[in-house]
Amino acid sequence: MTTTHLDLTADAVTLTGQLVDIESVSLGEQEIADAVEHALSAYPHLAVTRRGHTVVARTDLGRGERVVIAGHLDTVPVNDNLPARREGGLLHGLGSCDMKGGDAVILRLAATVPEPNRDVTYILYEAEEIEERYNGLRLLAESDPDLMAADFAILMEPSNALVEAGCQGTLRVEVRTTGERAHSARSWRGVNAIHGAAEVLRCLTEYDARRPVIDGLEYHEGLNAVSIRGGVAGNVLPDECVVEVNFRFAPDRSEAEAEAFVREVFDGYDVRLTDSAPGALPGLDLPAAKAFVEAVGGEVNPKFGWTDVARFSALGVPAVNFGPGDPMLAHKQEEHVPIEHIERCEARLRSWLTS
C-alpha cells in the first residue's frame, strides 16, 4: 500500500489540513500512523519508534531535562465533516480541533527544531477517543516505560491556546432497577422496571454539583445519565431497566472516593462500575510547570474533562494541556480550529524549546 505523504516543510496550518484529510477514526489509524512514521523517519536528529499505531520520535542530545509533547491521532466517527476546508481565519474538518491542529504543531517542532534546549520525546498515539484498554499511551507505558519518562509533559489537547492544568477524573456506572414481567393489559400483575428508574433520574436532577478550588482553579463536577435501556416487547412490562451514569469528578477525589460517592447517591440500587480513570492535580507549584506557564503567557485555566495528563501524573510526571482549538467544539459536526491558535501554539513552544 502506498503511504500517504505528509509535508513537514509546510506551515502548521497546511499540515493540519493534510492530517484532517487522512481519515483516522479510532482503531483505523494505520494510514495516518504510517504517514507520520514515514515523515519523521526522514530526519536524522530523531530516533523513531513504532508500537502498533503509536509513533515516538526522540532527540538524544544529553540535555539536563526531557519533556514529552504528545497528541492522539484518532478521531470520533465521521459526521459529514471531511475533507478539511479553510474559511477566513478558521480551518474546518473532523479532528481539526481535537486534535490534529496540535498534532501538526508537534510534527513541525519535531522536524524543524533539531537542537532543542531540552531533550524532547514527541508521541503521536492511537485510540484516545475510545475505551481505555485501547489507549496508545497506556499500551506504551506497559511495553516501553522508558519512552514515557520525562521531567514534564505537554498534552496538546484543545485548550484555546492557553494552559489548562490538571484534569477531572471520570467513571461510569450502570444503575439497575428490577421488576416483574406481565402483560401490559394486566399491568397490575407485574412491576415495571422502567417506572422504577424514575427515582434514579430524580436523584440525578436534584444533584448539586461540587465546585472545589484547587491551586486557585475552580473545578466543576458533573453527574449525568448518558444512556438508558430497557424493554421487552410492546405488550410486556419490562423486568429490568439500566441507567448508565457518568461522573466527572474533581482531581482532589481518588477513583475509590468517586466510586464511593456514586454508590452513596444510589444507595439501595444495584450499581455496577464499568469504567474509571483518575483525575490529575494541577501541580502548578512544581518548578517545571511554573517555568512552562511563565514561558507561554502565564494564564491558566482548569481542565473540564479527562485527558491523558492523568496518565503522566500517575507516572510522577507533571503535565498540562496546551493546544489549539476550543474544547467545546470537540466531537461536533461543525468542528474547526482558529488558524491563529495553531500559529500561536507553535510560536510559543518553539520559543520555549530554543530560547
Secondary structure by P-SEA (a helix, b strand, c coil): cccccccccccaaaaaaaaaacccccccaaaaaaaaaaaaaccccccccccccbbbbbbcccccbbbbbbbbcccccccccccccccccccccccccccaaaaaaaaaaaaccccccbbbbbbbcccccccccccaaaaaaacccccccccccccccccccbbbcbbbbbbbbbbbbbbbbcccccccccccccccaaaaaaaaaabbbbbbbcccbbbbbbbbbccccccccccccccbbbbbbbbbccccccaaaaaaaaaaaaccccccccbbbbbbccccccaaaaaaaaaaccbbbbbccccaaaaaaaacbbbbbbbcccccccccccbbbbaaaaaaaaaaaaaaacc
